[in-house]
């Protein structure tokens, strides 16, 4: 029905709005068809000639004029307005067309408009990529000397980097002066007649690395220096590195104002981390001024119950705290603390100068610290004495999937069934996702609505023995399950769905989702027979179970009493029902059982 409706709407649109399909006649005047080509709806237009080329263009169809390799577009002029169309990087021009129109295209060979040149000498051309900025065209290099042409007013810089990601170049010089890479890449301004040398192969040499500072305060700026990922101890004393090794610097950007950072006289920028490849004797210079400090007095009853972060959680700058009062110092530049409960605890009370701070989306409390602020945190252990069953049809479909209790950390969802131990204190739970064909949530077979219509954010509370089913691949079918019990039935039984949820209203019939496991469980001392769609089923671990994949009829009758007439004392912890069935002692329902030769009562 749905497909027919879409077809009918499409047909009506064609009847009511025939103008949608009309075409515009476009005349493209081309100076040289060997230098340019035209695409309509991303398909090349064949048979272009020098001069006029008439093309019928359906409305809303994209049309591009592009330069062939080695050529440039110099102008594309719209006749009706006598205006130049925008040309991207001298190579591509998009035409917006709504009526009949004429465009005149002027092109040129790239070498004919490049009015300047430089010389690039390279040891291993295959290891290097050189790109002209402005037109974003790559230079075809060979080993040895290369004459490289460029437009002096457009291609004013060269972008140089290794051909293989993660590799480094040994050295780049411009007119004999070594250049400093930015994260392994070089951005060099060029002029006519410049000479560049690019060496990719590192020599076997040792290069001293030293540090100099504007003042003693600046010596505290670096928190870590690593050589090929290994921490360098006492780095301020200097150390030796082999050419080709990587030095990684980590600065205390939040604690210092960085006035100057340079390597071998080249002034650089740093956003907390900076790495470079050693190529020669290296001097690192720092001029930094320490920000002011604010003190907070942080009191917590159970230190293992919380994680305290200087700044935000993602900075992973953890403050170690002990029971009682802790003095925490923070930079005035970033006087933020975040307090997050650990997985087995929750925060019962948190105040900063007697005010409860806001809680972030991830469960962390954010505190803007003021001088002398008193922060008090009280916690309690999470007692996970309740159980729920979580089912996900395909947890790999959403690009993003997050299931989180109100207190504590995210719970990882996997495809299939997952047993969840939880505490009442962790309610409500939230589910959010992004990027799946559907998103449907059911609790005990009842659909849960998102927090806002059409959204993908849910919030709901769980009770002991609840069953949650989440679907991201497709909406599940639902089926009717009816029960018949003979008039002379004298036993007792209960009905469970999803291995956990007791269905108290089974006598009225149930509507369950496709794939739901349904089990009939005899009461203590009851012997029963169970027929599913008139076929008798055997009990497994004391349960008569089936997976519901269609409408189903279940009939329950009296069984043959077996019972236990003689009790022999044992010590193997095996549990039996009063009718002699061996039970799964991990999921016993209320009743009387026999364990180690003695009767026991399970509430």
Secondary structure as GFF3:
##gff-version 3
##sequence-region A 1 603
A	DSSP	alpha_helix	2	16	.	.	.	ID=ss1
A	DSSP	three_ten_helix	18	21	.	.	.	ID=ss2
A	DSSP	beta_strand	23	30	.	.	.	ID=ss3
A	DSSP	beta_strand	36	40	.	.	.	ID=ss4
A	DSSP	beta_strand	43	44	.	.	.	ID=ss5
A	DSSP	beta_strand	51	58	.	.	.	ID=ss6
A	DSSP	beta_strand	63	67	.	.	.	ID=ss7
A	DSSP	beta_strand	71	78	.	.	.	ID=ss8
A	DSSP	beta_strand	83	84	.	.	.	ID=ss9
A	DSSP	beta_strand	92	95	.	.	.	ID=ss10
A	DSSP	beta_strand	101	109	.	.	.	ID=ss11
A	DSSP	alpha_helix	110	113	.	.	.	ID=ss12
A	DSSP	beta_strand	116	122	.	.	.	ID=ss13
A	DSSP	three_ten_helix	125	127	.	.	.	ID=ss14
A	DSSP	beta_strand	128	132	.	.	.	ID=ss15
A	DSSP	beta_strand	137	138	.	.	.	ID=ss16
A	DSSP	beta_strand	144	150	.	.	.	ID=ss17
A	DSSP	beta_strand	157	162	.	.	.	ID=ss18
A	DSSP	beta_strand	171	174	.	.	.	ID=ss19
A	DSSP	beta_strand	177	178	.	.	.	ID=ss20
A	DSSP	beta_strand	186	189	.	.	.	ID=ss21
A	DSSP	beta_strand	195	199	.	.	.	ID=ss22
A	DSSP	beta_strand	206	213	.	.	.	ID=ss23
A	DSSP	three_ten_helix	216	220	.	.	.	ID=ss24
A	DSSP	beta_strand	222	227	.	.	.	ID=ss25
A	DSSP	beta_strand	230	231	.	.	.	ID=ss26
A	DSSP	three_ten_helix	235	237	.	.	.	ID=ss27
A	DSSP	beta_strand	239	242	.	.	.	ID=ss28
A	DSSP	beta_strand	246	251	.	.	.	ID=ss29
A	DSSP	beta_strand	256	263	.	.	.	ID=ss30
A	DSSP	beta_strand	266	267	.	.	.	ID=ss31
A	DSSP	beta_strand	273	277	.	.	.	ID=ss32
A	DSSP	beta_strand	282	290	.	.	.	ID=ss33
A	DSSP	beta_strand	293	300	.	.	.	ID=ss34
A	DSSP	three_ten_helix	303	305	.	.	.	ID=ss35
A	DSSP	beta_strand	306	310	.	.	.	ID=ss36
A	DSSP	three_ten_helix	313	315	.	.	.	ID=ss37
A	DSSP	beta_strand	318	319	.	.	.	ID=ss38
A	DSSP	beta_strand	324	331	.	.	.	ID=ss39
A	DSSP	three_ten_helix	332	334	.	.	.	ID=ss40
A	DSSP	beta_strand	336	341	.	.	.	ID=ss41
A	DSSP	beta_strand	345	352	.	.	.	ID=ss42
A	DSSP	beta_strand	358	359	.	.	.	ID=ss43
A	DSSP	beta_strand	365	368	.	.	.	ID=ss44
A	DSSP	beta_strand	373	381	.	.	.	ID=ss45
A	DSSP	beta_strand	386	392	.	.	.	ID=ss46
A	DSSP	beta_strand	400	405	.	.	.	ID=ss47
A	DSSP	beta_strand	410	411	.	.	.	ID=ss48
A	DSSP	beta_strand	416	422	.	.	.	ID=ss49
A	DSSP	three_ten_helix	424	426	.	.	.	ID=ss50
A	DSSP	beta_strand	429	434	.	.	.	ID=ss51
A	DSSP	beta_strand	440	443	.	.	.	ID=ss52
A	DSSP	beta_strand	446	448	.	.	.	ID=ss53
A	DSSP	beta_strand	457	460	.	.	.	ID=ss54
A	DSSP	beta_strand	466	471	.	.	.	ID=ss55
A	DSSP	beta_strand	478	485	.	.	.	ID=ss56
A	DSSP	beta_strand	493	497	.	.	.	ID=ss57
A	DSSP	beta_strand	501	502	.	.	.	ID=ss58
A	DSSP	three_ten_helix	506	508	.	.	.	ID=ss59
A	DSSP	beta_strand	510	513	.	.	.	ID=ss60
A	DSSP	beta_strand	517	522	.	.	.	ID=ss61
A	DSSP	beta_strand	528	532	.	.	.	ID=ss62
A	DSSP	beta_strand	535	537	.	.	.	ID=ss63
A	DSSP	beta_strand	543	547	.	.	.	ID=ss64
A	DSSP	beta_strand	552	558	.	.	.	ID=ss65
A	DSSP	beta_strand	575	577	.	.	.	ID=ss66
A	DSSP	beta_strand	591	595	.	.	.	ID=ss67
A	DSSP	beta_strand	598	602	.	.	.	ID=ss68
###
